[in-house]
């Protein structure tokens, strides 16, 4: 029986599809994607309100980090950065051209460390950046534990447990973790030291540093770390009227406006 030209072409197209590899799910028409990290002792759900404020424009994925309440420093900083990298790659594979890394408090610290160590993000958003190991060390908070951890790691005993006093927004608590894990987070000159990581960004990208007027780090101003970042015309030091915890929610609308204004 004769086959029409249109039917023949349709059959050819269907046959060709059988031999094509499966394509990844593509971005659903949104301009950007954001990898979002929570603060010390928090959960991925803690940043949910802020993430939802960005959703009309960006796809947001909040991920649980090793410093969450549940994980309690179960992996070193290098593993945390690998977890961020995996989510960045997933967004790239889905077709997003712009992928930003963002975080609250310790999560902001991680976003900056990620840009310094991996450096493949298109922008960094630090919401009430926190975790200041140099301040802790210089003021005798956990200093002995950091020194002990350094000795154990140097002796090849990084898996031994060390107990220290952790410090979070003026609250101290005792935590135990492997020596190599402790050193990765609390070395005063390591990945947790934001002035060092910001200055070491692998490339100039837009940096939004958001701090509240009631945040302990507010008094340090932009000179603390922000000013040391590679210059970019879209970078901004944003001050909002909020304490450390409320900063993401208070700043959400302004953060979204900043993202939408990126060239």
VEXBASE-473412 format. One line per field, with one value per residue (C-alpha): x, y, z. Coordinates in steps of 0.02 Angstrom, whole numbers, plus 50000, padded with zeros to 5 digits. Each point is the difference from the previous one (the first is absolute). Layout:
! residues N
east: c(X, ...)
north: c(Y, ...)
up: c(Z, ...)
//
This chain:
! residues 263
east: c(50000, 50067, 50062, 49984, 50156, 49943, 49968, 50169, 50090, 49907, 50049, 50181, 49999, 49926, 50129, 50141, 49940, 50023, 50187, 50025, 50066, 49880, 50016, 50008, 49851, 50023, 49973, 49817, 50021, 50078, 50148, 50105, 50027, 50057, 50088, 49953, 50089, 49936, 50093, 50087, 49888, 49857, 49905, 49964, 49823, 50060, 50035, 49834, 49911, 50146, 50013, 49816, 50018, 50124, 49900, 49900, 50164, 50126, 49996, 50064, 50070, 50036, 50124, 50044, 50180, 50120, 49974, 49812, 49918, 49981, 50171, 50097, 50166, 50001, 50112, 50142, 49983, 50067, 49852, 49880, 50073, 49982, 49816, 49976, 50093, 49886, 49846, 50080, 50038, 49822, 49934, 50124, 49946, 49820, 50044, 50013, 50124, 50012, 50029, 50025, 50061, 49918, 49995, 49949, 50131, 50114, 49917, 50062, 50173, 49986, 49944, 50158, 50112, 49921, 50040, 50180, 50027, 49888, 49955, 49872, 49850, 49935, 49973, 50004, 49867, 50052, 49854, 50061, 50168, 50058, 50125, 50158, 50134, 50138, 49900, 49965, 50182, 50069, 49878, 50035, 49839, 50048, 50182, 50071, 49889, 50058, 50182, 49971, 49911, 50144, 50125, 49894, 49980, 50187, 50033, 49883, 49866, 49866, 49863, 50019, 49861, 50025, 49878, 49990, 49891, 49906, 49937, 49845, 49927, 50066, 49940, 50131, 49977, 50111, 50021, 50107, 50063, 50148, 50160, 50009, 49819, 50027, 50156, 49913, 49867, 50089, 50176, 50013, 50085, 49902, 49844, 49891, 50099, 49892, 50125, 50116, 49871, 49919, 50169, 50036, 49846, 50055, 49920, 49909, 49814, 49856, 50007, 49852, 50047, 49847, 50017, 49874, 50023, 49978, 50125, 50162, 50099, 49916, 50126, 50143, 49925, 50049, 50185, 49987, 49998, 49886, 50124, 50129, 49897, 50050, 49914, 49837, 49879, 49849, 50069, 49910, 50015, 49821, 49948, 49826, 49914, 50002, 50091, 50106, 49858, 49872, 50117, 49956, 49812, 50014, 50117, 49910, 49916, 50161, 50100, 49876, 50010, 50191, 49993, 49877, 50113, 50153, 50057)
north: c(50000, 50172, 50108, 50189, 50106, 50077, 49829, 49938, 50149, 49977, 49816, 50046, 50129, 49875, 49871, 50123, 50042, 49818, 50016, 50170, 50006, 50061, 50188, 50079, 50094, 50179, 50158, 50047, 50171, 50081, 50115, 49931, 49866, 50023, 49874, 50052, 49949, 50017, 50060, 49911, 49876, 50035, 49902, 50019, 50050, 50151, 50095, 49950, 50169, 50090, 49869, 50014, 50188, 49967, 49860, 50108, 50041, 49867, 49816, 49979, 49841, 50002, 49864, 49929, 50033, 49910, 50135, 49968, 49951, 49821, 49974, 50091, 50017, 49825, 50047, 50125, 50163, 49921, 49880, 50145, 50087, 49840, 49992, 50179, 49959, 49853, 50111, 50134, 49867, 49935, 50173, 50021, 49833, 50060, 50146, 50147, 50126, 50095, 49904, 50095, 49934, 50077, 49970, 50063, 50019, 49846, 49968, 50169, 49953, 49843, 50095, 50105, 49850, 49915, 50147, 49997, 49813, 49948, 50166, 49946, 50099, 50157, 50098, 49991, 50055, 50011, 50024, 50053, 49914, 49907, 49878, 50094, 49873, 50131, 50101, 49841, 49946, 50171, 50014, 49829, 49917, 49824, 50049, 49848, 49884, 50076, 49982, 49819, 49962, 50075, 49889, 49843, 50036, 50031, 49833, 49907, 49979, 50109, 49872, 50019, 50095, 50172, 50096, 50188, 50149, 50062, 50179, 50060, 50174, 50017, 49824, 49870, 49812, 49847, 49896, 49850, 49955, 49923, 50102, 50022, 50059, 50123, 50074, 50020, 50113, 50086, 50032, 50189, 50016, 49862, 49987, 50077, 50164, 50110, 50141, 49869, 49908, 50158, 50065, 49832, 49992, 49910, 50134, 50165, 49966, 50102, 49991, 50053, 50016, 50028, 50047, 50056, 50149, 49888, 49870, 49988, 50007, 50162, 50103, 49930, 50078, 49962, 50008, 49833, 49897, 50073, 50133, 49866, 49912, 50014, 50155, 49976, 50138, 49904, 49965, 50083, 50019, 50004, 50052, 49957, 50033, 49825, 49886, 49853, 49873, 50111, 50071, 49878, 50028, 50189, 50016, 49877, 50129, 50100, 49843, 49953, 50175, 49987, 49833, 50066, 50150, 49894, 50027)
up: c(50000, 49954, 50143, 49994, 50012, 50166, 50077, 49940, 50078, 50164, 50008, 49966, 50139, 50124, 49952, 50023, 50177, 50050, 49974, 50083, 50181, 50133, 50024, 50174, 50066, 49945, 50101, 50007, 49920, 50154, 49985, 50141, 50130, 50180, 50112, 50177, 50161, 50179, 50153, 50144, 50089, 49880, 49869, 49816, 50048, 50100, 49839, 49921, 50012, 49920, 49862, 49958, 49978, 49859, 49918, 49878, 49913, 50054, 50037, 50178, 50079, 50187, 50048, 50171, 50046, 50121, 50133, 50009, 50165, 49939, 49920, 50137, 49906, 49927, 49852, 49971, 49905, 49840, 49996, 50027, 49848, 49898, 50048, 49939, 49840, 49966, 50010, 49891, 49870, 50008, 49962, 49857, 49927, 50007, 49889, 50119, 49934, 50166, 50161, 50162, 50167, 50153, 50185, 50170, 50138, 49987, 49831, 49940, 50062, 49893, 49846, 50011, 50032, 49850, 49886, 50062, 49984, 49854, 49922, 49870, 50066, 49914, 50159, 50190, 50124, 50182, 50120, 50171, 49972, 50153, 50077, 50048, 50050, 50013, 50125, 50099, 49998, 50044, 50146, 50075, 49941, 49948, 49979, 50090, 49899, 49835, 50053, 50052, 49837, 49901, 50093, 49972, 49814, 49982, 50086, 49883, 50134, 49923, 50037, 50188, 50087, 50077, 50109, 49991, 50045, 49846, 49990, 49909, 50024, 50178, 50046, 50046, 49995, 50011, 49842, 49954, 49828, 49910, 50009, 49811, 49996, 50141, 49921, 49832, 50077, 50143, 49935, 50023, 49829, 49914, 49892, 50136, 50000, 49889, 49970, 49925, 49894, 49931, 49944, 49917, 49887, 49842, 49891, 50024, 50024, 50072, 50190, 50105, 50184, 50108, 50184, 50130, 50113, 50153, 49940, 50100, 49837, 49948, 50098, 49895, 49844, 49821, 50045, 50091, 49840, 49866, 49945, 49962, 49867, 49817, 49932, 49905, 49948, 50064, 50174, 50145, 50189, 50061, 50175, 50065, 50166, 50075, 50119, 49943, 49990, 49913, 49868, 49858, 50015, 50023, 49850, 49884, 49888, 49981, 49961, 49865, 49925, 49999, 49909, 49871, 49967, 49962, 49820)
//
